[in-house]
């Protein structure tokens, strides 16, 4: 009986441990954008790179068409991954070749540098706004497989519309909780280093309008004001979607804009009504605080 009880105890413990280990697996981390009934979903890493690509089009005040072309190109070249390998010396999101004067290996593997280099090339293409995605992308990339870019136009349109803020509340991510982060104190600017990093990347990748610390948040939250009217609301949603798409990399736990809020702790809730609504062009971003 003792041996049988021991076996049962070991079995019960094993089942309990298995269940504990399966909890994170049950939450499949994915980010999804849905526009006009059409969806595209990616891993947090891939959606984070998409957010950088589209965010830079917003910062440069380029048309959404530029973002569509850039996203379709990056999907074809790297599946939205910052690759450290490729054909011959091709590297990064856009598989740019240092030997073809795209920059150093380190530069073309920097998503911000690589994306700006792509947009610099696209800006030199006369009439790219009215060109087919395949033709515009090929003018920049000079690929051996030029027709493949057009295969990703639909995904490019969805991500561009969502991440430029033209389609509010259209992007959400299901993420696991932030683990093992240290408690941080606010710095001179009133934000913790973790919150300041998000603000700094926002300024580099989407908008330089600046942020302000949220009172009573111990430096782990800031607010962004998009401005007046429809353009202000669009910019606010561009920032909000960028923050959700980059949440995995930047330890973001909560994003609010207007009357809606995304919470990492509620992975299936998406954008839900908040008890404390903000202005229609105000964004509140909160990062993990540690224990």
Phi, psi and omega in degrees: 000320180296317179297317179297319179296321179297318179298317179297320180295316179297318179297315179299318179296318180297318179297317180298317180295320179298316179296319179298319181289333183280344184303310179295327182294326181297331177268097179281111184290117180213154173239137184227138174244133181230122181226123178051044176081357179253134184236155171216133183234149187215167174290161177304321179298313182294317180292326175298320177291323176298321180297321177295315181298311182287322180303321180292332174292324176293314181298324180274000180058042176271158177291157179302333179300323178297319179294320178301314180296317182295317180295313179301321179294313181293326176297314181294318186283323189218003190050042177060034176241143181275083190285143176260020180205172178169190179294126185054242182254022179292139183214158169082189183300321184254009180050050179277145186255119176305326180291346178254024173069028176279342182138181179285164176306321179293320182293313184287348173264005171267112185306323180292312178300311183299318180293316178297323177296320177296313180296325176300318178291320180295323181298338180274355181270109181298128175074022184298334180298331183257004182270156171298147180306315181303315183290317181295315180297319181295326178299329180272313190274328184056052184280156174282349180232067189294332184287345185289335182299321182296340179296341186247017182297318181299314177298320179298318180296316181297311182293322178295315180297318181290308188283346171273354179088004179287340179237090184300149175052035185255357181231132178216158179229141173256111186232152174285161179298155174285128182245150169055051172249142183280153172292135180236148177260151179298146175267197183298328180277001178092359181245152172290159178306324181294314179291324180294324178298318179296317180297320180294318179292325176300315180296325180283326191252339185229305186206141178263014184297338178092162181229166175228142178299147178273129179300137176078005182262007177059030175082002184261009180218146175220161178241147180237136178250118183284337181113187186275154169070195184297323180293323177295319178292321178298315179297321178300317179289329175298317179293316181297314179295321176302315182296322178291315181296330180263005186300321182296316182286333188248010177059037176281135181251337185204138176226128177237144174211129182058237183260008185240156181215138171254133179233130177300327182287350179238073190298336182257002185278336184064221177268110184246153177302142180253150178286343182235076184297148177255179173293159185298339179243022179256134179241134177243123180240129181236137181251169179300145184251348180079173180225000000 
